[in-house]
């Protein structure tokens, strides 16, 4: 399943445009931005390496919570909560597939404290003329792959991520219209509530 590959490999995030005069953002500035990012609601477009495209809505509540709602016809749902990632197939009545959050790229941006300056976490720190691109991995488990995070400046924003998995797969997620500091009920991240079929 494509979603399974996306979340078992490390991930990455990117989205806006920078002024021509902008410079590469420091790892300290990017860590501070991620640590200050408490809640996010955004539209997203996901492009897999086979060229397939999916869209949906993304919700983040740091630390530790994330929800991907995929638009029809997929109707898939991916939740991260309580150190677990669960993948619900909208076209199946089977229980969700679940994995430890630590084994996914989500853990890099959902940690209570993000420190991109940590030894061996960042393996790439570049500027493409419009955005700062950070390639990060779990320093204790580099075999899980890496995530490329793309940030714009003025103000700093995470605009896209690319997941490079350990099998050579590549999945891009581009963020669209984004709201921050929104009120998000913890119920929307409750994996067991959905397993039980509660409303």
N, C-alpha and C positions, 0 to 999 in steps of 0.2 A: 504494500500500500504506500502510495507516494507520501502521505502525511507521516507515516511511520518513519520513513527515511529522513524527512525534514526535521523531526524532533529528536531522533537518536543521534544525529550528527550535531556538531557545534553550530551555533548560529551567528547572525550578524544583522545590523540594523542601519537604514539610511533614509533621507528624504529632502531637503529644500535647496535653494540656490544662494550662493554667496556673492557679495559685491566683488568686483574685479580686484579691489585693493586688499581683500582679505588675505590673511596668512594662516599657516597651519596652526591649529589649536593645540595647546599643550595637553599632555596626559593628565596633569593635575586639574586643568580646567574641565576636561571631559569627565573625569571622575566626579568632580563637584557637581556637574550638571546631572549625571545619572543618579547621584545620591540625593539630589534635590527633587528628582522626578518622582512624585508620590502616586498620582493617578493620571491615567491617559485613556482617552477614547479616540479611536482613529479608524478611518476606512483604509483598507489595504488591498493591494494587488499582488498576487503570488505567481511567479513564473518559474516553472520547473525546467530542468535541463533538457527535457524532451520537447520543450516549447509550449506545453499546456499552460493555460492561464486560469486562475481562480481568483475570486474577489470575496470580500466580506468585511466584518467589523472586528476590531481588536480592542480589548480592554486590559489595562495593566493597573495593578494596585500593589505597589512595592511596600515591603519586601514580599517576595514569594508567590504572588498571584498573577495569572495571566489567562485570558480567554480569547480564543479565535473562533468566531462564528462565520462559517463559510456560506456563501449565498447559494440558493437553488441553481442548478439541480443537485449540487453536492450535499447541502444540508449537514455537512460534517461539523463537529464541534471538538475543539481541543482545549482542555483546562489544565492549568498548573496551580497546585495548591497543596499545602501540607507535605512539601518535599516530593510530590508525585506529579507526573504528567499523565493525563488520561486522554485517549483518542476515541471519540464516539463516531462511529460510521453512521451517517444519517440514513443510509439505505439498508441498514441491517438491524435486526433485533438482538444481536449478540452483545454480550457485555463489552465494555470498552477495553482496549489494550492499554496497559499502564506500565510506566517505567519510572525509575528514580529520577527526580529532577536533576540531581548531580550529574547524571549521565547524558544530559542534554545541553545544548548551547544556551538554553534559557537561563541557566544558573548564573551565567556571567553578568547579566543585566538585572536579575531578580534578587541577587544577594543583598543582605541587609546593608552591607558596606561594600561598595565597588572601589577597588584600588587598581587602576590600570598600570600603575607603576610597580606593582608586585613583580618580583623576579620571575622571568620566563613566561609571564602571561601575555604580553604584547610582543608579537613577532613581526609586526609591520606597522609603521606610523608614517603616512604619506599625505601629500597635498596635491590634488589634481588640477588646481587652478580655480576651483569653485568650492571644493569641500575637503575636509580632513577625513582620511580613511584609516581606521585602526583595525588591524587584524589581530584577534585575540584567541587564546586557547586556555583550557584548564591546565595550569602548569603542572598539576599532579597527574593529569591524564591526557597528554597531547594526542594519544591515539584516537580520541573521540572526534578529532577534526578541528576546525576552527570557524570563527565567525568574523565577518568583515562588517564593521560598523561605519556608517557614513554620516558625518555631521556637518551641518552648515553653521554659519555664525551670524551675529547681530540680529536677533539673539541666537545663542547656541540651540540647535535642534537636531535630534536624531531623525533622519529622513528615510533610511533604507537599511536592510541587512541582507547579507549573502551567506548562506550556509554551505561550507565545503566539507562534505563528509569523508569518512575514511575509506569509502569505496570509490571516490572520484566524482560523486554526484555534486551538483551545484543547484541551489534553490535561492531565488531572489524574492525578497518581500519589500515592496515599495509602499510607504505610508502616504495616504492622501490627506484630506481634511482632518486636522488634529485638534483636540481640545485637551487642556491640562487642568489639573486641580478640580476635577469634576467629582461629584458624589457618586460612589459606586457601592452598592449593597454587597456584602460578603456572600450572600446567597448565590449570586451569579457565578461564583467560583467554586461552589460546593459540589465536589465530585460525587460524594455519597448520596446527596439529595437526588441527583440525576439518575444514579444507579437504581435507587429505590423507585424512581418514577414520580417523585413528589412534584407538585406544581410550585 
